[in-house]
């Protein structure tokens, strides 16, 4: 059985099972030579956490645990009890609905702009769909009981999380419309742009099969669409890695769904750090990209 390591804010580590689900911690705690890893990561790298007022941050940040997430890790299966909320910093997590016949479709992705576990404070204790790590990286996790207490007792936290939920609902609705009415190439462009925003990178580690599974289409269709985008000079790809070469060109090739989702996130969520002593970051997820 593979194990995952999480890093407590104070430098201790426990191990998480990477079998069927990451929802339960196993084993004992031990000191981690990766305390330096912790220094490289700050809760403020998640834009929701960075947007909290100073008093809320003082209460919540000591309760956060830094978690290393590998690609394809399953945080929750549909119907599983959720004990943790996850605030990604440089990872991307996908919410996937699986039908009775085994067919599946991604309905939203969450990165540094948000939180995995909206249903926890919206009255549902079990996962609505399968929650899978799309792009490896780190996240801070928070116990459900702590999140619910903060949601119910802090007006600022409640308002921030509800505004994020509205933005996430827009992404879900727009994804459903896009999957029904727009071509596969446009859907691929939308997915690449949304992922690039959340990673703050023009390099995306995703196989054609993973994208096909997310969009609920055949892998061959993704490969054909990627060939056309590469021939147009918009992307380059090799197995498991896609590079966005011409972002503005990719946006022009995309349908309006990407811009609708991005505009709603920018409208509803504030610039974190303003007046809090935390360096201000643009919640507009684009243009600072690294190769």
Residue pairs with C-beta under 8 A, 6 or more apart in sequence:
1 17
1 18
1 19
2 17
2 18
2 19
3 15
3 16
3 17
3 18
3 26
3 27
4 15
4 16
4 17
4 18
4 22
4 67
4 68
4 69
4 70
4 73
5 13
5 14
5 15
5 16
5 32
5 34
5 68
6 13
6 14
6 15
6 16
6 25
6 65
6 66
6 67
6 68
6 141
7 13
7 32
7 34
7 35
7 37
7 38
7 65
7 66
7 67
7 68
8 14
8 29
8 65
8 66
9 38
9 61
9 62
9 64
9 65
9 66
11 31
11 32
11 35
11 38
12 29
12 30
12 31
12 32
13 29
13 30
13 31
13 32
13 34
14 25
14 26
14 27
14 28
14 29
15 25
15 26
15 27
16 22
16 24
16 25
16 26
16 67
17 24
17 26
18 70
18 73
20 74
20 77
21 74
21 75
21 76
21 77
21 80
22 67
22 69
22 73
22 74
22 75
23 75
23 76
23 80
23 81
23 82
23 83
23 84
24 83
37 66
38 66
41 66
41 89
41 138
42 89
43 49
43 50
43 57
43 61
43 64
43 87
43 89
43 140
44 50
44 272
44 273
44 278
44 279
44 281
45 89
45 90
45 112
46 87
46 88
46 89
46 112
46 114
46 115
46 139
46 140
47 112
47 113
47 114
47 269
47 272
47 281
47 283
48 87
48 113
48 114
48 115
48 160
48 161
48 164
48 269
48 272
49 57
49 60
49 61
49 64
49 87
49 140
49 272
50 272
50 273
50 278
50 281
51 160
51 269
51 270
51 271
51 272
51 273
51 283
52 60
52 156
52 157
52 160
53 156
53 276
54 276
54 277
56 150
56 154
56 156
56 157
57 276
59 150
60 142
60 146
60 150
63 142
63 143
63 146
64 87
64 140
64 141
64 142
65 140
65 141
65 142
66 138
66 139
66 140
67 86
67 138
67 139
67 140
67 141
68 138
69 75
69 88
69 91
69 93
69 133
69 136
69 137
69 138
69 139
70 133
70 136
71 133
71 134
71 135
71 136
71 205
72 132
72 133
73 132
73 133
74 130
74 131
74 132
74 133
75 84
75 86
75 93
75 116
75 131
75 132
75 133
76 82
76 127
76 130
76 131
77 127
77 130
78 97
78 98
78 127
78 128
78 129
78 130
79 126
79 127
80 126
80 127
81 125
81 126
81 127
82 117
82 119
82 120
82 125
82 126
82 127
82 144
83 143
83 144
84 117
84 141
84 142
84 143
84 144
85 115
85 116
85 117
85 120
85 141
85 142
85 144
85 147
86 93
86 110
86 115
86 116
86 117
86 139
86 140
86 141
87 114
87 115
87 116
87 139
87 140
87 141
87 142
88 110
88 111
88 112
88 114
88 116
88 137
88 138
88 139
88 198
89 112
89 137
89 138
89 139
89 140
90 112
90 137
90 138
90 199
90 200
91 111
91 133
91 135
91 136
91 137
91 138
91 139
92 109
92 110
92 111
92 133
92 134
92 135
92 137
92 195
92 198
92 199
93 109
93 110
93 111
93 116
93 131
93 132
93 133
93 134
93 139
94 106
94 108
94 109
94 110
94 131
94 132
94 133
94 134
94 214
95 106
95 107
95 108
95 109
95 110
95 116
95 128
95 129
95 130
95 131
96 104
96 105
96 106
96 107
96 129
96 130
96 131
96 132
96 213
96 214
97 104
97 105
97 107
97 128
97 129
97 130
98 104
98 129
98 130
103 216
104 130
104 213
104 216
105 179
105 214
105 215
105 216
106 175
106 213
106 214
106 215
106 216
107 129
107 172
107 175
107 176
108 168
108 171
108 172
108 175
109 134
109 171
109 191
109 194
109 195
109 198
110 116
110 168
110 198
111 135
111 195
111 197
111 198
111 199
111 285
112 198
112 200
113 164
113 197
113 198
113 265
113 269
113 283
113 285
114 164
114 167
114 168
115 161
115 164
116 131
116 139
117 144
117 147
118 161
118 164
118 165
118 168
119 125
119 126
119 127
119 128
120 144
120 147
120 148
121 147
121 148
121 151
121 158
121 161
122 165
125 144
134 195
134 206
134 210
134 214
135 195
135 199
135 204
135 205
135 206
136 205
137 199
150 157
151 157
151 158
151 161
152 158
160 269
160 270
163 268
163 269
164 268
164 269
166 264
166 268
167 264
167 265
167 268
167 269
170 260
170 261
170 264
170 265
171 194
171 261
171 264
171 265
174 257
174 260
174 261
175 257
177 257
178 186
178 187
178 190
178 255
178 257
179 187
179 215
179 216
182 190
182 255
182 257
184 215
184 217
184 221
184 222
184 225
185 225
185 228
185 229
185 253
186 253
186 254
186 255
186 257
187 215
187 217
187 255
188 211
188 215
188 222
188 225
188 226
188 229
189 229
189 250
189 251
189 253
189 254
189 255
189 258
190 254
190 255
190 257
190 258
191 211
191 214
191 215
192 204
192 235
192 242
192 244
192 250
193 244
193 247
193 250
193 251
193 254
193 258
194 258
194 261
194 262
195 204
195 206
196 202
196 204
196 244
196 247
196 289
197 262
197 285
197 286
198 285
200 285
200 288
200 289
200 290
201 289
201 290
201 291
202 243
202 244
202 245
202 247
202 289
202 290
202 291
203 241
203 242
203 243
203 244
203 290
203 291
204 241
204 242
204 243
204 244
205 240
205 241
205 242
206 240
206 242
207 239
207 240
208 219
208 222
208 223
208 226
209 219
209 222
211 222
212 218
212 219
212 221
212 222
215 222
226 235
226 237
226 242
229 235
229 250
229 253
230 236
230 237
232 249
232 253
233 245
233 246
233 249
234 244
234 245
234 246
234 249
234 250
234 253
235 242
235 243
235 244
235 245
235 250
236 242
236 243
236 245
237 243
243 291
244 250
244 289
247 286
247 287
247 289
251 258
251 259
262 284
262 285
262 286
265 283
265 284
265 285
266 283
266 284
269 283
270 283
271 280
271 281
271 282
271 283
272 278
272 280
272 281
272 283
273 279
273 280
273 281
274 280
